[in-house]
Amino acid sequence: MVVDYYNKDILLWGIERAGHRSEEFLVKESYLSDWLHDIKLPTVKQLETVAKKIHLPFGYLFLDTPPKETLNFPFFRTEGNQTTVKNVSLNVYETIQIIENRQIWLKEYLLQNGNIPLPFVGKFKTSNKPVDVARDIRSILNLSELWANRCDTWEDALNFLTDVIESVGIIISYNGVVGNSNKRKIPVNECRGFVLVDNIVPFMFINNSDAKAAQIFTIAHELAHIWIGQSAGFDFRNMSPANDDKEIFCDSVAAEFLIPAELLKNQWRKNQDFQVLNRFFKVSPIVVARRALDLGFINKAAFFKFYNEYIRNEFHKKKDASGGNFYFTMKKRISPTFAAYVDNGVRSGRLLYKDAYKLTGMHGDTFSEFFKRI
């Protein structure tokens, strides 16, 4: 069955939206020129195939004008003029949509179960002292200043911190691709993470393609955003905040949360080796270096020299933490806490399987096997 009408302008918009140059794409997919010049008419199946190829909802092709796809929260860039953007790449945008859909469902589910607002969301303002916010975060999470010392390594500290954060009602998703599409990667320089603040169930997204050294700082930064009640996304390049008051404040809170100033001052008098200090605080050496920069113990040149060398070595050694285990990877992508709510929803009959499939990105036997394993 041929389609005698669709919006050609939206087709071209969709090509650009997917990150292609329309001229180059039309050369590669030469049959499209025939469609656009009315030499041939596409069939429904052909049009659906093209829409899928450029990740465009099929129904969009019949709209009069392209829908507005802007974010309802600031997304900070720390490159060039350090501007706040409202439009991001398609892969980042669709990832935000995935997390938003999960949050919408879970919030409704929790409210139906009688959950009340979390007391720490929006508890502070940027007029407060970062040290007070950091102290309150540790209090809510039931952590001491040296909480990470119970962990053998800073990687263990990251995993431990994730579990503690989820235990107080915050969901964390680790992923480096759109949903489960390994061909649609999310570059770290586009998005290191984002946080969707909500007083019932806040959601964090951490780019799992990033070095774990940077992930723990991103988590701490997002915690600060929750405590001041402000959603945000960021690329957070070189572990530096954008030129924005809220970002700078959250950055200071994150630094104080991970490495309290007074503790570092005491240790700095004994030893100024980042690798030694890293073993004391059980965070990555790069976080120690960043904190030393904040406190004026080293200058920017020294920090960036160490940072660039360290990150380069980390990516050189980087391996898939899942060891190729699909179900382990999915557990981190979805969050074990969120997965448990989905499982309960399905078992209680309050969530249809088709909706559970959409929320998790898994279907049929894969979905069933995942919940058996976790």
Residue pairs with C-beta under 8 A, 6 or more apart in sequence:
1 43
1 44
2 41
2 42
2 43
2 44
3 41
3 42
3 43
3 44
3 47
4 41
5 62
6 42
6 47
6 61
6 62
7 61
7 62
7 63
7 64
8 35
8 36
9 66
10 60
10 61
10 63
10 65
10 66
11 32
11 35
11 36
11 50
11 61
12 22
12 36
13 66
14 51
14 54
14 56
14 60
14 61
15 22
15 25
15 26
15 54
16 22
17 54
17 56
17 66
17 69
17 90
18 54
18 55
18 56
18 90
19 89
19 90
20 54
25 32
26 32
26 33
26 36
29 50
31 40
32 50
33 39
34 40
35 41
35 42
42 50
47 58
47 61
48 58
51 57
51 58
51 60
51 61
55 90
55 94
55 184
60 66
60 67
69 87
69 93
70 86
70 87
71 86
71 87
71 88
71 93
71 96
71 233
72 231
73 194
73 196
73 230
73 231
73 232
73 233
74 84
74 86
74 231
74 232
74 233
74 244
75 84
75 85
75 86
75 88
75 191
75 194
75 232
75 233
75 234
76 82
76 84
76 85
76 232
76 233
76 234
76 235
76 236
76 241
76 242
76 244
76 247
77 83
77 84
77 85
77 234
77 235
77 242
78 234
78 235
78 236
78 237
78 238
78 240
78 241
78 242
79 189
79 235
79 237
82 242
82 243
82 244
83 242
84 242
84 244
87 93
88 96
88 190
88 191
88 233
89 190
91 177
91 178
91 184
91 185
91 186
91 190
92 186
92 190
92 191
92 233
94 178
94 179
95 175
95 178
95 179
95 186
95 191
95 205
96 194
96 196
96 205
96 233
98 178
98 179
98 361
99 173
99 194
99 196
99 203
99 205
100 196
101 358
101 359
102 171
102 173
102 203
102 338
102 359
103 171
103 196
103 198
103 201
103 203
105 351
105 355
105 359
106 171
106 201
106 338
106 341
107 198
107 200
107 201
109 341
109 345
109 350
109 351
110 200
110 201
110 341
111 200
112 350
115 200
115 201
117 199
117 200
118 168
118 169
118 199
118 200
118 201
118 202
120 136
120 137
120 140
120 168
120 226
120 227
121 197
121 198
121 199
121 202
121 226
121 227
121 229
122 197
122 199
122 227
122 228
122 229
123 136
123 227
123 229
124 132
124 133
124 136
124 227
124 228
125 228
126 228
126 245
126 246
126 249
130 224
130 249
130 252
130 253
130 255
130 256
131 256
131 260
131 261
133 224
133 227
133 228
133 253
133 256
134 224
134 253
134 254
134 256
134 257
134 260
136 227
137 223
137 224
137 227
137 253
137 257
138 144
138 145
138 147
138 257
140 168
141 147
141 164
141 165
141 168
142 164
143 164
145 260
145 263
146 263
146 281
148 154
148 157
148 160
148 161
148 281
148 282
148 283
149 280
149 281
149 282
150 160
151 157
151 160
151 282
153 282
154 212
154 213
154 216
154 278
154 281
154 282
154 283
154 284
154 287
155 212
156 282
157 216
157 282
157 283
158 212
158 215
158 216
158 219
161 216
161 219
162 172
162 219
165 172
165 204
165 219
165 223
166 172
166 335
166 336
166 337
169 201
169 202
170 201
170 202
170 203
170 204
170 223
170 226
171 201
171 202
171 203
171 204
171 335
171 337
171 338
172 203
172 204
172 205
172 206
172 219
172 335
173 203
173 204
173 205
173 206
173 332
173 333
173 334
173 335
173 338
174 206
174 208
174 215
174 332
174 333
175 186
175 205
175 206
175 207
175 208
175 332
175 333
176 185
176 186
176 207
176 208
176 209
176 210
177 183
177 184
177 185
177 186
178 184
178 186
179 361
180 330
180 333
180 361
180 362
185 209
186 207
186 209
187 209
188 207
188 209
188 210
188 214
188 235
189 235
189 237
190 235
191 205
191 207
191 233
191 234
191 235
192 206
192 207
192 210
192 214
192 218
192 234
192 235
192 236
192 237
193 204
193 205
193 206
193 207
193 210
193 215
193 218
193 219
193 221
193 222
193 233
193 234
193 236
194 204
194 205
194 222
194 231
194 232
194 233
194 234
195 202
195 203
195 204
195 205
195 222
195 225
195 226
195 231
195 232
195 233
196 202
196 203
196 204
196 205
196 231
197 225
197 226
197 229
197 230
197 231
199 229
202 226
204 219
204 222
206 215
206 218
206 219
206 222
207 215
207 218
208 215
208 332
208 333
210 218
211 286
211 311
211 314
211 315
211 318
212 284
212 314
213 284
213 285
213 286
213 287
213 310
213 311
213 314
214 236
214 239
214 286
214 311
216 258
216 283
216 284
216 287
217 236
217 239
217 254
217 258
217 286
217 287
217 290
218 234
218 236
220 253
220 254
220 255
220 257
220 258
221 234
221 236
221 241
221 250
221 251
221 253
221 254
223 253
223 254
223 257
224 249
224 250
224 251
224 253
224 254
224 257
225 231
225 232
225 246
225 250
227 253
228 246
228 249
228 250
230 246
232 246
232 247
232 250
234 241
234 242
234 247
238 304
238 307
239 286
239 287
239 290
239 307
240 251
241 247
241 248
241 250
241 251
252 294
255 290
255 291
255 294
258 281
258 283
258 287
258 291
259 281
259 283
259 287
259 288
259 291
261 291
261 295
263 281
264 277
264 281
264 288
264 291
264 292
264 295
264 297
265 295
267 277
267 280
267 281
268 277
268 292
268 297
271 277
272 297
274 285
274 286
274 288
274 289
274 292
274 306
275 285
277 285
277 288
278 284
278 285
278 287
278 288
281 287
281 288
285 306
285 310
286 306
286 307
286 310
286 311
289 298
289 303
289 306
289 307
289 310
290 303
290 307
292 298
292 303
293 299
293 300
293 302
293 303
320 329
322 328
322 329
322 332
327 369
327 370
327 373
327 374
330 360
330 362
330 370
331 339
331 370
331 374
333 361
334 342
334 360
334 361
336 374
339 360
339 370
339 371
339 374
342 351
342 356
342 359
342 360
343 371
345 351
345 356
346 352
346 353
346 356
353 367
356 367
357 363
357 364
357 367
360 367
360 370
362 370
